[in-house]
Amino acid sequence: MAMDYVLYYSPGAASMAVHWMLIELAVPFEARLVDIEAGVQHSQDYLRLNPAGRVPTLVIDGAPYGESTALLMLLAERHPEALLAPAPGAPIRAEWLQHMVYLANTLLPAMRDWFYAEKDGDSKGADAVKSLARRRIEGAWDRLDAHLAASNRNHLVGDRLSTADFLAVMLMRWSRNMPRPAATWQCLAPYIVRLRDLPSFRVVNAREGLTDWLNT
């Protein structure tokens, strides 16, 4: 069977949302493991695909592309029949775009600061960087929790699953060992349970060998 896509991934990393979406789409794809612990992301072969040396990389029609948020949006555009993003001109399109950019521009960088404060900058200032990152992350959970409470929805955008949910739940998973995990917020907790119960989420965890956070 010809593969529509080739995904380079690392278990639980920023590639997880893209891996999850490909499974949800039920399209042919090949998943290739990038061993981050072994430094494969910095190998010459991988850097030719992704000069940033990060995952994910998604090869589409023979050309490699990166950036998880962009890939989610691109996949939604390539598979409009899946209805994983509002169509251009739809009333909730602006809300979807706002969520995608907020998660990518605010929450993802804060997560990076939390996990890599010691590696990315001066180790002497790492505690201050992590303290600020934690405030921003918990502020994001406040915002998303309030949004779900006000809209009384099961999903972030409209009344159905979208790319915003793939991205948000991946980031919520990252918080599982933080002082205040996302699952401790009143409206985020049932939201997380609903999304974790999706068959495609169970499958991506099984394929990536992840066993934590499925039932906590």
N, C-alpha and C positions, 0 to 999 in steps of 0.2 A: 504494500500500500504506500503510495506517495505521501510524504509528510508535507502539510501546508506550512508548518512552522517548525523551527528548531529553537528550543529554549535552553539557555545556559543558566543554571540556577545553583543556589546553595540553600540547604534546608533552613527554613525559618527566616531567611534573609529578605531583602526587599523584593526578591524575585517571587516570593510566595503568593502575593496577590495576583501576579500574572499567571503563574502556574494554576492557581485556583480558578481563574477566569477561563483559561483554556479548557480545563476539565468541565466547567459549567457549560461552555459552548459546545462541547462534544465534537470538536473538530480534530482531525488527525494532526498530531504533533509529536516530535521527539524531544525528550528531556535529557540534557547532558549535565551531569554533576560537575561543578567547579569546586575543587577542594580548597577552600579559603585558608584553612589551617596549614596546608602545605604550600600556600603562596601561589597556587596555580593562576590566580587572577592577575598576577604580575608577570606571567610567562610571556614570551614574545608572541607565541601563537594566539594567546587570549587577547593581548593588547592590540593585535591587528584587528580583532573584532570590536573591542571596546577599549579605546585609548585611556579611559578613566580607570581601568582596572577594577571595575565593580560589577556586581550582578544586579539586575538581570541584563542579559543580551538576548534579543529575540531576532532570529534570522527569518526574514520575510522575503520570499521570492529571491533568495540568494543574497540579500543585502542585510547586514546587521544593524540593529537599532538598540539604543539603551533608554534609560530613565523609566522607572516603573509606572509613574503616573501617565506619562505620554503613551506608553504601550497599552495601558488599560483603555485610554481614550481612543487610540488607533484601532484596537481590536473591536471596540463597540461600533466604530465607524465602518469597519470592514464587514461586520456581521449585524446589520441593523435589524434583521429578523429576530434576533435574540432579545431585543428591547432592553438592553443593559445601559442605555443612555437615552435621555429624551431627544427626540428628533429636532433638528434646527427649526426654530420658530415655535416649538411647543412652549406652553406657558411656564413650565417648570425647568426649561433649559437653562435659564439664568441661575436658578438655585443650584442646579447640578454643577455648572461651571464654578460657581462660588465655592461649593464644598470641595471640589477637586483641587482647586488652586489653594484653598486654605489648608487642606491636609498636606499638600506638597510643599507649600512655602512657609508654613508656621510649625506644623507638628513634626514633619519629617526632619527638618534641621534641628529642632529641639531634641528629638530623640538621638540624633547623631551626637549632639553636644553631651547628652547624658552618658552615652555608652563609650564615647571616645575622647572625653575631656583630657585624659592623661596622655593620649597618643597624638592628638591633633595640635596641641598647643603646649604652653609652658606648664609643666607638671605642678609648679608652685601655685598656679592660679586655677588648678583643676576643680577644687572645691567650690570656688565662686562660680565657675562656669556651670557646674552641675546643679548648684542651688538655683541659678537663674533658669536653667533648662527644666528643672522640676516644676518651677512656678508656671512656666509656659505650657508644659505638658498638662498639668492639672487644670490650668485655665482652659485648655482645649477640651478636656473632659467636662468641665463645667458648662462650656458653651454647647457641646453636642448633647449633653444630658438635658439642658434647658430646651434645646431645639426639639428633641423627641417628646419632651413633656408638653410643650406648647402645641405641637402638631398632632399629637396622639397617633403617631404612625408606627409601623413596624419596621420601616426602612428610613434611611436618611433623606431620600428624595422620592416624593410621590408615594405611591402605594405598592411599589414593586422593587425587587432587587436591582441594584445598579452598580456601576464601577465604583461609586463612592463607598458602598458597603464593603467591597473587597479590600479597598485601601484602608478604610477606617478599622476594620476588624483585624487586619494584619498588624496595624500599629497598636491596637488595644492588646493584642497578644504580647507584643514587645514589652508592655508595661507589667506583665504578670508578676515579676519579682521586684518591682519598685515599691517604695514605702506605701504608696496608695495606688494600687492597680485600678485600671479603668472599670473592672468588674465590681468595684465597691460603690459605684455611683448608682443611684436609685433607678434611673431609667436605662442606663447603659447595661446594667446587669441582665435584665430580661432580653434586651436587644442582642447581646452577645450570645445568650443561650439559644435564641431563635436562629441566629446565623450559623452557630456551631453545629446545629442539628441538620443543616443542609447536607445531603449526601455528597455533594461535590467537596465540601469542606472536610468531611471524613476521609474522602479519597485522597485529597492533596496531603493531608497529614500522614496517611499510610504510605504514600509514595515517597514522601520526604523523610520517613522514619521518625516522625514526631509523635510522642505519646503524652506529653504534658499539656495541660490547659484544655483538654477535650471535655472533661467532666468536673472541673473545679468551680 
